[in-house]
Structure formats: structure tokens, C-alpha cells
């Protein structure tokens, strides 16, 4: 795992895969809640994403989901949008993302994935507490992005 200061969407714009932090709540209209942070930004870029993620959460649960056509993974950090981030869920999501990256049968190659510090924005966790949980899980294909201001 590496760390870098950058804009996640600038990296995506030049062809990189990104992972956006999400929660597992689906609204009555079937759309996933994507109201803050990089999830909100992704929903604004890809108008169909909230509905498709809502379908996937309903069908498969609050797990890492891959959207190959837009080079994007979801990375659950919360069960419900108003809760603080759950460190156990972050660890599970890290293991799931690592499995997607390592599995050559899972679709197109994902040589590197950029992820903001999971659970450390709206999730209310401190990076100093999250980093030791996920560092042993990720190899050098995962880059944790501290957002450039």
C-alpha cells in the first residue's frame, strides 16, 4: 500500500481505477444513498450509479462492487449513512477489494486502485487508527489518496 496526495477524480480522468467509500442504505426509490464525499461526486458524474448500486446492495448486500465500464469500485465503510464508519466493515471491504484486484478471473486487470482514506472523512475515524487495520491487507497496487485541497 502506498500513500499519495492527489485529486481522486484527476487520477480517474487519466484512466486510473478508483474506489469510492459508500454505505449500505438503499432509499425507498431503490437508489443507494450517496450524499457526501467521493460517493456524492461519483453520483454527480454518473447519474445512473445510485440506482445500479442500490440494485447491487439489495441483491448482494453491502459489499465491494465493481463497475468495470467506469473503472470504479465501491468500498463500504458504513452500514447506514448517518452512522460513523465501522472499522470491522472497513477491514472486510479491504479484504474484498484486495481479492478483486488479485483475482485475474474477476474481469479486466486492475493494476492499481486509488482510494481515499476510508472512514476518515464523514465516517469520523482517524487515519492513524485505520491505517494499521488495512495496511497488512493491501499490496502496492492500492494507493491511499489524501485529497489535495
Buried (B, 14 or more C-beta within 10 A) or exposed (E): BEEEEBEBBEBBEEEBBBBBBBBBBBEEEBBBBBBBBBBBBBBEEBEEBBBBBBBBBEEEEBBBBBBEEBBBBBBBBBEEBEBEBBBEBBBBBBEBBBEBBEEEEEEEEBEEBBBBBBBBBBBEBEEEEBBEBBEEBBEEBBBBBEBEE
